[in-house]
Amino acid sequence: MLKHRISPQNKNVTLVFCRKTYLSQTIKPAMKRRSFVKSTLLTGVTATVLPTMSKATETSPKAAEYYELRVYNLKNPEQQKLVEDFLKDTAIPAFNRLGVKHVGVFTEMKPEGQTRLFVLVQFNSLAHFATVTDSFAGDAELQVKGAAYLNAPAAAPAYERIESSLLKAFVHMPHLEAPENKTRIFELRQYQSATEAAGKKKIEMFNDEGEIDVFKRLGFKPVFWGETVIGSQRPNLTYMITFDDLDAKNAHWKAFGSDPQWKKISAMPEYADALLVSKITSTMLMPTTYSQI
């Protein structure tokens, strides 16, 4: 049996296996998060301990959320109306009943042809994601109210395709932060990396070196940061920031580029974009009237 022994005097964490010391790791207050994570991964403790965590630990305030990011590809206004009616009148109320606090729905600011619909759904945990998914399939009310969308004929489908990704929130911003409900625009950015190692290093830059803090200090109003664990174009990380308007967007990015802390971080050789980022995409979005983000 694997047990934890935590000494309040020296903050040592000792794992005991069959009454023998299996691992002893001293955690110092000043230790960077990545140092502890790396040592944990190397010893395989994550794979051993996490399945035995209590429900209370799983749902603690520090637990990272998961997000589903859907992109509906549409060919005409009729499809857009069908999808939006389903989201507004049926899906979002059902999500909220099942404990999903925020569902964001966005259209493109400058679409090429028919706009795509971007839907961001917040989940408290992977278990919450599974519960909600299972509940949707058995929700009789949802099936009836959403019949036009759910049972659209092949000759007149509700959409062309759905691209869907599952993202895990960053350690340094484990919870989605919905901005003030007022007129604003959003920027959805994705950083693709050539390798998994490069992708992890870029995430480290945001978490451990303070890049997220620069965004917050400069007033970017970040909504979320997430690593794509399932989806296309992996490895990548995706995040969303928001502005009052395009002028504010330009001003914020200008301030970011000249920020001393950002210059210090970006000057570190191990964090050079040429090593960590192979492609950046940016999509400007506008929230629908019923969006909860």
C-alpha positions as CSV (number, residue, x, y, z in Angstrom):
1,M,0.0,0.0,0.0
2,L,1.3,3.5,-0.9
3,K,0.9,6.0,1.9
4,H,1.8,9.7,2.5
5,R,3.6,10.9,5.6
6,I,3.8,14.7,5.9
7,S,5.8,16.2,8.7
8,P,4.7,19.8,9.6
9,Q,8.1,20.5,11.1
10,N,10.3,20.0,8.1
11,K,7.7,19.8,5.3
12,N,9.1,16.5,4.1
13,V,6.9,14.3,2.1
14,T,7.6,10.7,2.5
15,L,5.9,7.9,0.5
16,V,6.0,4.5,2.2
17,F,5.6,1.2,0.2
18,C,5.2,-2.0,2.2
19,R,6.5,-0.1,5.3
20,K,9.8,0.8,3.6
21,T,10.8,4.2,2.5
22,Y,10.1,4.5,-1.2
23,L,10.9,8.1,-1.9
24,S,11.7,11.2,0.2
25,Q,11.4,14.6,-1.4
26,T,12.0,17.8,0.5
27,I,9.9,20.7,-0.8
28,K,11.3,24.1,-0.1
29,P,9.0,27.1,-0.2
30,A,11.3,28.9,-2.8
31,M,11.5,25.9,-5.1
32,K,10.1,26.5,-8.6
33,R,7.1,24.5,-9.5
34,R,8.9,22.9,-12.5
35,S,11.6,21.5,-10.2
36,F,9.1,19.6,-8.2
37,V,7.1,18.5,-11.2
38,K,10.2,17.2,-13.0
39,S,11.4,15.2,-10.0
40,T,7.9,13.8,-9.6
41,L,7.7,12.7,-13.2
42,L,11.1,11.2,-13.2
43,T,10.3,8.9,-10.3
44,G,6.9,8.0,-11.6
45,V,5.1,9.3,-8.6
46,T,2.5,11.1,-10.6
47,A,1.3,7.9,-12.2
48,T,1.2,6.2,-8.9
49,V,-0.3,8.8,-6.6
50,L,-2.9,10.6,-8.7
51,P,-5.3,7.7,-9.1
52,T,-5.4,7.4,-5.3
53,M,-6.2,11.1,-4.6
54,S,-9.3,11.8,-2.7
55,K,-12.3,13.5,-4.2
56,A,-11.7,16.5,-2.0
57,T,-8.2,16.9,-3.4
58,E,-9.4,16.5,-6.9
59,T,-11.9,19.3,-6.6
60,S,-9.7,21.6,-4.5
61,P,-9.5,25.3,-5.6
62,K,-6.0,24.6,-7.0
63,A,-7.0,21.8,-9.3
64,A,-6.6,22.6,-13.0
65,E,-9.7,22.9,-15.1
66,Y,-10.3,21.4,-18.5
67,Y,-11.8,23.1,-21.5
68,E,-13.4,21.9,-24.7
69,L,-12.8,24.2,-27.6
70,R,-15.2,23.5,-30.5
71,V,-15.1,25.1,-33.9
72,Y,-18.2,24.7,-36.1
73,N,-17.5,25.0,-39.8
74,L,-20.6,26.3,-41.5
75,K,-21.5,27.0,-45.1
76,N,-24.6,29.3,-44.9
77,P,-26.6,31.5,-42.5
78,E,-29.2,28.7,-42.1
79,Q,-26.7,26.4,-40.6
80,Q,-25.4,29.2,-38.3
81,K,-28.9,29.9,-37.1
82,L,-29.6,26.2,-36.4
83,V,-26.4,25.8,-34.4
84,E,-26.8,29.1,-32.5
85,D,-30.5,28.3,-31.6
86,F,-29.4,24.9,-30.2
87,L,-26.6,26.4,-28.2
88,K,-28.6,29.3,-26.8
89,D,-31.9,27.6,-26.0
90,T,-30.9,24.0,-25.3
91,A,-27.2,23.3,-24.8
92,I,-26.0,26.1,-22.6
93,P,-28.9,25.8,-20.1
94,A,-28.2,22.0,-20.0
95,F,-24.5,22.7,-19.4
96,N,-25.3,25.1,-16.6
97,R,-27.7,22.7,-14.9
98,L,-24.8,20.2,-14.8
99,G,-22.4,22.6,-13.1
100,V,-20.6,24.2,-16.1
101,K,-20.2,27.8,-15.0
102,H,-19.2,29.4,-18.4
103,V,-19.9,28.6,-22.0
104,G,-18.5,31.1,-24.5
105,V,-19.8,31.4,-28.0
106,F,-18.0,33.6,-30.6
107,T,-18.1,34.6,-34.2
108,E,-15.1,35.7,-36.3
109,M,-14.5,39.4,-36.6
110,K,-13.3,39.1,-40.2
111,P,-14.6,35.8,-41.6
112,E,-13.6,34.4,-45.0
113,G,-17.0,33.6,-46.2
114,Q,-19.5,32.2,-43.7
115,T,-18.2,32.7,-40.2
116,R,-17.1,29.8,-38.0
117,L,-18.6,29.5,-34.6
118,F,-16.1,29.1,-31.7
119,V,-17.5,27.5,-28.5
120,L,-15.5,27.3,-25.2
121,V,-16.9,25.1,-22.5
122,Q,-15.4,25.1,-19.0
123,F,-15.2,21.8,-16.9
124,N,-14.1,21.5,-13.3
125,S,-12.1,18.3,-14.0
126,L,-11.9,15.3,-16.4
127,A,-14.5,13.6,-14.2
128,H,-16.8,16.5,-14.6
129,F,-16.3,16.4,-18.4
130,A,-17.2,12.7,-18.5
131,T,-20.3,13.3,-16.3
132,V,-21.6,16.1,-18.5
133,T,-21.0,14.1,-21.7
134,D,-22.8,11.1,-20.3
135,S,-25.7,13.2,-19.0
136,F,-26.2,14.9,-22.4
137,A,-26.7,11.5,-24.1
138,G,-29.5,10.6,-21.6
139,D,-31.1,14.0,-21.2
140,A,-34.7,13.4,-22.7
141,E,-35.5,17.2,-22.5
142,L,-32.4,18.1,-24.4
143,Q,-33.1,15.5,-27.0
144,V,-36.6,16.9,-27.6
145,K,-35.7,20.6,-27.5
146,G,-32.6,20.1,-29.6
147,A,-34.1,17.7,-32.2
148,A,-33.8,20.1,-35.1
149,Y,-30.0,20.3,-34.5
150,L,-29.4,16.8,-33.3
151,N,-31.5,15.0,-35.9
152,A,-30.8,17.3,-38.9
153,P,-31.1,15.3,-42.1
154,A,-28.0,14.4,-44.1
155,A,-29.3,16.4,-47.0
156,A,-29.5,19.5,-44.8
157,P,-27.0,19.1,-42.0
158,A,-26.7,21.5,-39.1
159,Y,-23.0,22.1,-39.8
160,E,-20.3,20.9,-42.2
161,R,-17.9,19.6,-39.4
162,I,-17.0,20.2,-35.8
163,E,-13.3,20.5,-34.8
164,S,-12.9,19.8,-31.1
165,S,-10.0,20.0,-28.8
166,L,-9.6,19.1,-25.1
167,L,-7.3,21.5,-23.2
168,K,-5.8,21.4,-19.7
169,A,-5.5,24.7,-17.8
170,F,-2.0,25.9,-16.9
171,V,-0.8,25.6,-13.3
172,H,-0.3,29.3,-13.0
173,M,-3.8,30.0,-14.2
174,P,-5.8,26.9,-13.2
175,H,-9.3,28.6,-13.5
176,L,-11.0,30.4,-16.3
177,E,-11.6,34.1,-15.6
178,A,-14.6,35.5,-17.4
179,P,-14.2,39.2,-18.1
180,E,-16.7,42.0,-17.3
181,N,-19.9,41.7,-19.3
182,K,-19.6,44.6,-21.7
183,T,-18.8,45.3,-25.3
184,R,-15.4,43.8,-26.1
185,I,-13.4,41.7,-28.5
186,F,-11.4,38.6,-28.0
187,E,-8.1,37.2,-29.4
188,L,-7.7,33.4,-29.5
189,R,-4.0,32.6,-30.0
190,Q,-2.3,29.2,-30.6
191,Y,1.4,28.4,-30.4
192,Q,2.4,25.3,-32.2
193,S,5.7,23.6,-31.4
194,A,7.9,21.2,-33.4
195,T,8.2,18.7,-30.5
196,E,6.6,17.8,-27.3
197,A,9.7,18.9,-25.4
198,A,9.6,22.3,-27.0
199,G,5.9,22.6,-26.2
200,K,6.5,21.8,-22.6
201,K,9.4,24.3,-22.5
202,K,7.1,27.1,-23.8
203,I,4.5,26.2,-21.2
204,E,7.2,26.5,-18.6
205,M,8.0,30.0,-19.8
206,F,4.4,31.0,-19.1
207,N,4.1,29.2,-15.8
208,D,7.5,29.5,-14.1
209,E,9.2,32.6,-15.7
210,G,6.2,34.9,-15.2
211,E,4.9,35.5,-18.7
212,I,1.3,35.1,-17.6
213,D,2.0,37.7,-14.9
214,V,3.1,40.2,-17.6
215,F,-0.1,39.7,-19.5
216,K,-2.2,40.3,-16.3
217,R,-0.1,43.3,-15.2
218,L,-0.5,45.0,-18.6
219,G,-4.3,44.6,-18.5
220,F,-4.8,41.9,-21.3
221,K,-7.6,40.3,-19.2
222,P,-6.6,36.7,-20.0
223,V,-9.6,34.3,-20.0
224,F,-7.6,31.0,-20.0
225,W,-4.4,29.3,-20.9
226,G,-4.5,25.6,-21.9
227,E,-2.3,22.9,-23.2
228,T,-4.0,20.8,-25.9
229,V,-4.0,17.2,-24.7
230,I,-6.4,15.9,-27.4
231,G,-7.0,17.7,-30.7
232,S,-5.4,18.7,-34.0
233,Q,-2.1,20.5,-34.6
234,R,-0.4,19.1,-31.5
235,P,1.8,19.9,-29.7
236,N,0.3,23.3,-29.1
237,L,-0.9,25.6,-26.4
238,T,-3.9,27.9,-26.7
239,Y,-5.0,31.0,-24.8
240,M,-7.6,33.8,-25.0
241,I,-7.2,37.4,-24.1
242,T,-9.6,40.3,-24.5
243,F,-9.7,44.0,-25.3
244,D,-12.2,46.9,-25.4
245,D,-11.5,47.4,-29.2
246,L,-8.8,47.1,-31.8
247,D,-7.1,50.3,-30.7
248,A,-6.8,48.9,-27.2
249,K,-5.5,45.6,-28.7
250,N,-2.7,47.4,-30.6
251,A,-1.8,49.5,-27.6
252,H,-1.6,46.5,-25.3
253,W,0.6,44.5,-27.7
254,K,2.9,47.5,-28.1
255,A,3.3,47.8,-24.3
256,F,3.9,44.1,-24.1
257,G,6.8,44.2,-26.6
258,S,8.6,46.9,-24.7
259,D,7.9,45.6,-21.2
260,P,11.2,45.1,-19.3
261,Q,10.2,41.8,-17.7
262,W,9.1,40.4,-21.0
263,K,12.4,41.5,-22.6
264,K,14.3,39.7,-19.8
265,I,12.3,36.5,-20.2
266,S,12.5,36.5,-24.0
267,A,16.2,37.1,-23.9
268,M,16.9,33.8,-22.2
269,P,18.5,31.6,-24.8
270,E,16.5,28.5,-23.7
271,Y,13.2,30.4,-24.4
272,A,14.0,31.6,-27.9
273,D,11.0,31.4,-30.2
274,A,13.1,29.8,-32.9
275,L,13.5,26.8,-30.5
276,L,10.1,26.6,-29.0
277,V,7.5,27.9,-31.5
278,S,7.0,26.7,-35.1
279,K,3.8,28.6,-35.8
280,I,1.5,31.2,-34.2
281,T,-2.1,31.6,-35.2
282,S,-4.3,34.5,-34.1
283,T,-8.1,34.7,-34.5
284,M,-10.1,37.8,-33.6
285,L,-13.5,37.0,-32.2
286,M,-16.7,38.7,-31.1
287,P,-19.0,37.2,-28.4
288,T,-22.6,36.4,-29.2
289,T,-25.3,38.2,-27.2
290,Y,-25.9,35.0,-25.2
291,S,-22.2,34.1,-24.6
292,Q,-21.3,33.6,-20.9
293,I,-17.7,34.7,-21.6
